[in-house]
Amino acid sequence: MSPKPNRPNILFVFSDQQRWDTMGCYGQKLDTTPNLDRLATEGVKFDLAFTCQPVCGPARACLQTGKYATELGTYRNDIALPLCEKTLAHYLGDSGYETAYVGKWHLASTGKQHDYREKAVPPERRGGYRDYWLASDVLEFTSDSQSGFLFDKDGQKVAFKGYRVDKVTDFALDFLENRDADRPFFMFLSYIEPHHQNNHNRYEGPEGSKERWGDYEIPGDLLHTEGDWRENYPDYLGCVNSIDRNFGRLYDELERQGIADDTVIVYTSDHGSHFRTRNGEYKRSCHDGCIHIPMLIKGGGFDGGKTIDSLVSLIDLPPTILQAAGVEVPEEMRGRALHQLLDGEPAEWENAVFLQISESQTGRAVRTRKWKYLVRAPEKSDRPAADVYMEDFLYDLEADPHEQVNLVSDPSLAEVREKLADLLRRRMAEAGEKEPVIEPTS
C-alpha cells in the first residue's frame, strides 16, 4: 500500500563530479537531460546550488550526516566516516523507513588498517543502511564503465557486464520492485558517472558519445584554456545523458507502482569538474566549474516548476530530507531546510555558501552572489585546518562570471576583502572551527 501523505517515500539520486551546466534546465543547449528537465518543470530547481566540499569522500560525509567534514574528521578522501556518527539512514530507519543504498559509498576505508576499497563493506561501516545494500566503497576500483562488481548485503560479489549506469540502475530497480510495500522507503542511489575512470584516466561515456555529443558549446570557463576537456567533454555529456535515461527508467517504475506522487525525489551531485584547468586534476578548487552543482527536488511541497535563485549548499539537504519525512532535525545539523524558500526568501536567509577544500590545499572559501573569496594555509595541505591562512583568490562574479581575473591583490578592494574575511571567519566558527588569522597576499 502507499505510504501516508506525511510519510513520503524518498528517492535520492546522486551523480559524481557533474557540473550544473550539463543539463538542459540549466542552459545546456544539447538535449542531454529530457527526463531530469521534466523533473525540473514539475518540481523545484535551485539555480545557485553549491557543494560544501569539492572532494568525493568529504562531500558524502557531509551529505550523510549534515555536519561539516572537519567536524567528522573526514576532511579528505580515504578517511572513514566515524562509527559513532548518525546518518540520514539512521534517522529515517529508526522512524520506520526501509533504507537502501546502491552504488558508490566511499565512506568505509581509512588507509591500510580499514581498506575496503576493493572488499565488501562490513555492516557496521554502511552508515545505517540496513535493509538493502548493493554497493562498493570505491566503485571506480571494483569496476570500469563496462564491467566489474559490487557487493550485496551479505558481502557477496555481484558481477555485471554492460554500461555501468545501466547496471547500477538495474540494482536500484530490483529494490523498488521487491521493497516492503507496507513501509515508506529511503533509497540513496549513488552513481559514479560522470566521474572520470581512474585507471583509464578519462571520462567514459556510452559507445558513440564522441559523435553524438561532439557539437557542444564550450563552457565559458573552459574557453581558451588548456586542460583535457577537448578530448573528454563529449564523453562527459554522454555519461550525463546515460544517467538521465536511467532516471527515466526509475521514474517509470514509480509511476507503474502508482507511487510517483507519494515520493520525494532529490537529484544532485557531490561537485563539478574544471577539467584540469585550475589544478592538476578535476576538482579540489573554489571555482564554479568545480563547486556549482545541479539540484532538483520534486514532491513534499517542492512542486510547480519553481526556480529558486537563493544560494544553497549540499549541506542544506540533510535537514531538508528529514523535514520532508516528518523527522525532527537534530540541532547538530549545520544546514538549513530548503522548505524555508518555497514561499519566497526569508529575510534571515544569508546568500552566502561556505566551503572547506582539502587535499590540493587546506583552504576555505565563501561565495556570495557577487564575490568569490578563498584563503589557503601556507603550509602542507594534508591536514584538516590551520591557524593562519593567506588570501589566495578574489573574483567579482558579476563582472567576471568565468573567474578569469584574480583581484586578490587589488588595493582598491581592501575593504571588500576585509568584509569577506569577516564573513569567512564567522562561517568557520559556525562550522565548529577555531577562528583563524587571515593575512593579505604578499
Secondary structure as UniProt FT lines:
FT   TURN            5..6
FT   STRAND          9..16
FT   HELIX           20..22
FT   HELIX           24..26
FT   HELIX           34..42
FT   STRAND          44..50
FT   HELIX           56..65
FT   HELIX           69..72
FT   TURN            83..84
FT   HELIX           88..94
FT   TURN            95..96
FT   STRAND          98..104
FT   TURN            111..113
FT   HELIX           123..125
FT   TURN            127..128
FT   STRAND          132..136
FT   TURN            137..138
FT   HELIX           139..142
FT   STRAND          147..152
FT   TURN            153..154
FT   STRAND          157..161
FT   HELIX           164..178
FT   TURN            181..182
FT   STRAND          185..194
FT   HELIX           198..200
FT   TURN            207..208
FT   HELIX           209..212
FT   TURN            220..224
FT   HELIX           229..256
FT   TURN            257..258
FT   HELIX           260..262
FT   STRAND          263..269
FT   TURN            275..276
FT   HELIX           288..291
FT   STRAND          292..293
FT   STRAND          295..299
FT   TURN            300..301
FT   STRAND          306..313
FT   HELIX           314..316
FT   HELIX           317..324
FT   TURN            325..326
FT   TURN            331..332
FT   HELIX           338..341
FT   TURN            342..343
FT   TURN            347..348
FT   STRAND          352..357
FT   STRAND          363..368
FT   STRAND          371..376
FT   STRAND          388..396
FT   TURN            397..399
FT   TURN            401..402
FT   TURN            408..409
FT   HELIX           411..413
FT   HELIX           414..430
FT   TURN            431..432
FT   STRAND          437..439
//
